[in-house]
Amino acid sequence: MSAPAIVLRNVTKGFGNTVAVDDVSLEVPKGSIYGFIGPNGSGKTTTLRMIMHILLPDRGAIEVLGLSDARAARDQVGYLPEERGLYKKMTVRRLSDRVRRDDLFAFVEIPPDTLTAGSTAAVGYYSSQPTYQPLPLWLETTINGAVRAQRFKALKVDQAGMDAALREVPFRQLGLLERDAQGRIRPATEVDRFRSFGAAIGLPILLFMFVMTTAPQLLNAVIEETMSRIAEVMLGSVTPSELMWGKLLATAGAAIVLAVVYLGGAAVALGYLGYGDMLAPRIVGWFAVFLLLTLLIFGALFLAIGAACTDLRDAQTMMTPAMMIAVIPYVLVFSVVQSPDTTLSAGLSLIPFFTPFLMLVRLALEPGPPLWQLLLSVVLTVATAAGVVWAAGRIFRVGLLVQGKSATFREMLHWVRAA
């Protein structure tokens, strides 16, 4: 014989001094139709609510489909209450308790005057998982739509006509009209945001990544060689300038190899997606020029700091200004992208330490910087790179042979003047 569908054993439930269900025991066989008949207040609804785990019995046990918790069988049980929605006596506190017991995931409290036009009463969404957003976002849209429809109906407003009147106007961002070889006007094409901004943002990010993954390693290498006296052995075979240039060129070579790998992969991916023209040869060429200049500037800075420090702790403190010089233009990239042709953007892109990052942005955006600004920025950056390498060479030559405490920036400046 199969197990009963529902089993109640000595179930009792009271509300205050009133006993609604008193020591009820029954079994409902599977496949049967079973009904409760009795006057109001005899406990029929209370019993059904206990079977569905809406209410909990004070005493006794209930099983549904062989399970002691009806919630575990909810996919096999249907329940249609006599009242729509929540029960009138169901309070927010009791609903909160049900959420804590995992009977409910969440519940919504809709104020009674919500349907009144002009009402500012807020609908409340209650849940123990505030970080889960899909449900409240869906509820907000659905409830607002339903409330708006009821308000229109109460005001005798044609909702379809109102929706049509309030429908947003489509907005398309287009380029400029151009003429073809025969002089005919070609219609403007819609702007592709990825095509417009992808290279302008992606190339400076790649440049920053290459600099930060290669140049700081020079500082660590010099400190380790100085602490282990390997530098003194190498200086027996080469001059300090030759040693410094060897490190700089090796770092530049490693960065260029990385650039070839990354840009090659990007070109293949962009070509597959139909954006192959984003990496135009002109842009790639200028990227290579600015990459080399940036590595010379920041590589020389980190080499000089590494030669002037005797341990990594002091180097970490002294390298902060050099890191800030690289971070500031990286942050400014996102502002220059918005307005590349303003006087401020042009001025910032002519600052030698900022030029490699910001001039790349302007080059990747139409119509691009004037030729004189581009040439001036290259001249200034080359001059700055030469000056930084020259000064770093003097610091490097003295710092490798100085033992004891780490040098300060003032002492490093004195080495540059005196060497």
DAMOUR-V272642 format. One line per field, one symbol per residue. phi: phi as a letter, one per 20 degrees, with the letter a starting at -180 (. if undefined). A space follows every 50 residues. Layout:
phi: ???
//
This chain:
phi: .ffffccdclecbccmeeeecclecacdffnddccdcrfgneofffffff femfddffbncccclndecfffdffdcdcdffdfmeffeeefffffffff emfceabcddffeffffnfdfefeddbecfeeegffffffffffffffff ffffeldffffffffefffgcdedeefcdefenefeffeffeffffdgff efffffffffffecfffffffffffffemfgfffffdcegffffffffff ffffffffffffffffffffffendfffefgfffffffffffffffffff fffffffeddbfffffffeggffffefgffffgfefgfbfdffffffffe fgfeggeffffffedfenfffffffffffffffffffffffffffffeff dedoffeefffffffffef
//
